Amino acid sequence: MVRRFLPLIPILLCGAAWSQTTSGSITGTVLDAQNAVIPGVSVTALEIQQKFTFTTKTDEVGRFVFTQVPPGTYSIKAESPGFKTSERTGIVLNANDKLANLDFKMEIGQTTESVEVSAIAVLLADYRTFALREFRVILLEPILYYALIRATRLDRQAVWRIVDFLMLAGVLVAVIGLVQYAFNLNIITAEEGARRLRSVYGSPNNVGLFLGRVFPIGLALLLLGRGRRRVLYGLALIPIAAAILLSQSRGAIFIGVPLSILAIGILAGGRWLWASLGVIVVGAIAAVPLLNSPRIQAIFSGGGDTAFFRVALWKSAIQMIRDHPLFGVGPDNFLYAYRGRYLLPEAWQESSLSHPHNVVLDFAARLGLIGLGVFIWMQIAFWSVAIHAMRRARRALDIAHWALLIGLMASMIDFLTHGLVDASYFVVDLAFVFMLTLALVQKVNPVSDNA
C-alpha cells in the first residue's frame, strides 16, 4: 500500500499548490489623520505562510488594488516618506474573495517606528508559531518522506514509477501555466511590464525553481536513455521548457537550467559534452524572443535595482549570521529579523523579504552554522553515493539507471546554482523534491539491495 502511494506525492504537491491559488482581490484607500487621501503611497501585501509579496501604489484618489491574489492570510503595510508606517495583519482572503474598503490611516512621523514595534510583537507573540510550522512542513515532513522511501522495499519498476510521476507533476504545472498564459489568466505583470507565467504558484519564480529541478531529469533520459520512456520524457520536455521560458525566471533561464544541461554533458563524457552544448545553443535560440522583454533587457542594459538590492540583502544576511552564529534566527523568522533589525537604509523598498536569495545564506541564517554544516554534509554524502552509483551502473551497462543518476545529479546542480540567487529549499514542494532526489540516488544505487 505504501509503495503504491509514494509516486503520488509529487502530484499531490502540485495539487496542494493549485488549491491555494484561486485568485481573489484586495482594494482599499489610504488616508491621513484628517481623512484626506494620500496618493503615491507604497502598499505591500505579504502572505504570512507562503511569503508571497505583492506591491502597488495608491492612485490620485488614494486607492490601491491587488488583483489575482492567491488566497491566504495577509499582512498589508502602507509606507510613505514623512508618515509612520501603517500595517494591518491577519487579513484572511479566501478563494475568489473580493475584499473592499480596506482603509488605512497614516500619521505624521518616522517610518521606522512601526517596523520596530511590529518586529518586537512578532518575536514575542508569533515566533514559536511560525518557527514550529516551518520546522514541521519544511524540515520534518520532507525528512519523513525521505525515510519512508528509504525504508520501503522498492523494486526497479516502483522506483521508475516515482520518477514518472515526478515528471507528470512537472508536465501538469507546465500545461496549467501555458493554458493560463494563452488566455491571460492568473498572469503576473512584472514592474518592467512583462507578462510572466506562474501556473499553480503565487510567484513565477517558483515555476522556474520547480521545473528547473524536473527538466534535467527528463533531458538526461531523452539524451542518454533508451526505449519508450525516452520518447515520453522528450515529449514532456516541450511544455516544461516553454513554461520555464514564459515564467521569465532569470535564475532558471540564465543560471540553473544551462548549468544543469552542461552538467549532463560533463557527467556523461565524450560526445555528450558537445551534445549538451548543442542543447544550450538551441535553448538560447529559442529564448531569443525574450530579448524583447523589458525584464530580460534589464540584465544586459544594467537597468533596474535588482542586483543592488540583492547585494544589500546579502550584507544583511551575513550580519544576521554573525549575530546568531550557532542556531540562526530560527525557521521562518528571517523576515521578522530582517525587517526589524537588519534592513539596510538603501534597501528600504524591499523590506518584506522572507529569505536571503541564496541557499547557503538561507541555511545559515535560519539554522545557524550548525544547520549549514548539516546541509554541506548532505551534499557530500549525495555526491559520493551518486558518483559511485553512476560508475557502477555504467560498468554494468545499466543504461537506464546510468541516465537517471546523471539526471538526478544535474537536477541537484540546478538546485545549487539557481539557489545562489533564489530560495531553492525552504518552500514546501522544493523541500520534498530535494529529499526525493537524495532518496532516489540511494534506491537507484546498483549496490543497494532494494535497487
Secondary structure, 3 states (H helix, E strand, C coil): CHHHHHHHHHHHHHHHHHHCCCCEEEEEEEEECCCCECCCCEEEEEECCCCCEEEEECCCCCEEEEEEECCEEEEEEEECCCECCEEEEEEEECCCCEECCCCEEECECCCHHHHHHHHHHHHHHHHHHHHHHHHHHHHHHHHHHHHHHHHCCCCHHHHHHHHHHHHHHHHHHHHHHHHHHHCCCCCEECCCCCEECCCCCCCHHHHHHHHHHHHHHHHHHHHHCCCHHHHHHHHHHHHHHHHHHHHCCHHHHHHHHHHHHHHHHHHHCCHHHHHHHHHHHHHHHHCHHHHHCHHHHHHHHCCCCHHHHHHHHHHHHHHHHHHCCCCCCCCCCHHHHHHHHHCCHHHHHHCCCCCCCCHHHHHHHHHHHHHHHHHHHHHHHHHHHHHHHHHHHHHCCCHHHHHHHHHHHHHHHHHHHHCCCCCCCCCHHHHHHHHHHHHHHHHHCCCCCCC
